[in-house]
Amino acid sequence: MRHKFELLRHMQVSLCSPKNIARPLQNGVLHLNATFHNFSELSQEGSLPLDWYNEMFPRLTKLTNLLRNVDLVDGRLMHVEHNSIISDERLLRRMHRFKALARAFLAHPSVQEEVLKNVNAAMAGRKCTPLVCFANPIERDPITVNVLTKVCNFLNISAQQRKTVRLMICPQVTQHRIWTGALEDVLKGLKAEMELLHRNGPSKGTFIGRQIVSTCLKFLAETAGQQDDDGSSWMRPKPFKAAHSPSTRKWEEVLEMFNDLINCLRDEQRLVVHVSKLEAMKEGLTQIKDVLVDRDIGYKEVQHHESLVQKKLLKTLGHSSQCLFTLLRYYLHGTVRDLEVEISGGMYEIGDKDKLCLCMGKIITSVEEKMIWHGIKQLDRALGLFNFVWETAGVKNKKLELQGHLWCVGPESKTLTYKGNLFIIHGISL
């Protein structure tokens, strides 16, 4: 017991130390250090001493005020009110510290009681089992999803249903416009980040990287000429090829540029998320490197080569493919970033024979309208992706009811509806 209290006292200091609180990993997600992992282990053994919460609550409140209306979006700080990106490493560390500390407070008995009360009030009048969510420590952990396997594991989808998911999703997300759109989005996101870094502190890697990205985007633009959509376009004659036109191009050229980008940016810690996406798309490019990507040919030839791209991607991209998940994210949400859920939650029985309730959560820094709706829309995308996979799997006689939960320091709580789903705001107070 004495050791337990000594460790807690040590954490009161180290939890607010920037040099100890977080470290970047390869996937770009910041995780707490060993001290906080020890704290997590203690919290799983039983309730933490109330004195610990009482002493840490002023620090949580201070961080909330400091970060008011600021949130993490795709690994970067964004001021929700101004819709602007904030480039401040110190503030970013404080945000991760705030999120971690707030997650710890979700285990406090009064916060748990608040969740139970709000959920029961929101579902009053329905003949369903009282919903007890986020009660287990694992349900309050964050989750980063970058492959379909994680989604299927979370939803407990069977092996046969996983085959169905892949067979149904692949033809949709490997369409040529989705494939090229995702490639361009990866490159444009990287370009914007490198330009920002170059202004603040240029390096050899970003200098070369910017040139490669520009060349790659130009290549994609030159080989993505518009096709006629009318019914007679199949009759269009083969375009005249000027004497100075470049030789027939292949996807191998794009693959080589991606390899060069990965090599020159590998050591740029500030670009690890973008490099991981280059690696993901490289998987698909490797499979189609021998396919032509030339618009200076007839319409039927263009269609044939686009079909070849889709067939090769269909054949090779599986559940564990980060490339496939990146294409799915672009298909559903128009973004190529991994899906990050701050409070993973879970699936819960609610008494209806044909329904389960999927709950996920997020921590916000204010209850102002823009901040709340920003959080709701982020949760809606996460819940929607999981529900899309669930429905695609064709789970018999079971539908998912989607429910989002948001926490903010303070006493305020309310319930809102968005796209037919419940979103409950809970206060964190002692």
Protein Blocks (a to p, Z undefined) as FASTA:
>chain_A
ZZmmmmmmmmmmmmmgmklmpccdfkopacddfklmmmmmmmmnpccdfklmmmmmmmmm
mmmmmmgoiaceehiacdfklopacddfklmmmmmmmmmmmmmmmmpmklmmmmmmmmmm
mmgoiacddddehkbfklmpccddfbfklmmmmnopafklmmmmmmmmmmmmmgfklmmm
mmmmmmmmmmmmmmmmmmnopcfklmmmmmmmmmmmmmmmmmmcccdfbfklmmpccddd
dfklccdddfklmmmmmmmmmmmmmmmmklmmmmmmmmmmmmmmmmmmmpccdfkbcfkl
mmmmmmmmmmmmmmmmcfklmklmmmmmmmmnopabdcddfbloiaddehiakbccdddd
dddfbfcfklmmmmmmmmmmmmmmmmmmmmmnopghiacddddddddedjbdcdddeehi
acddddddZZ
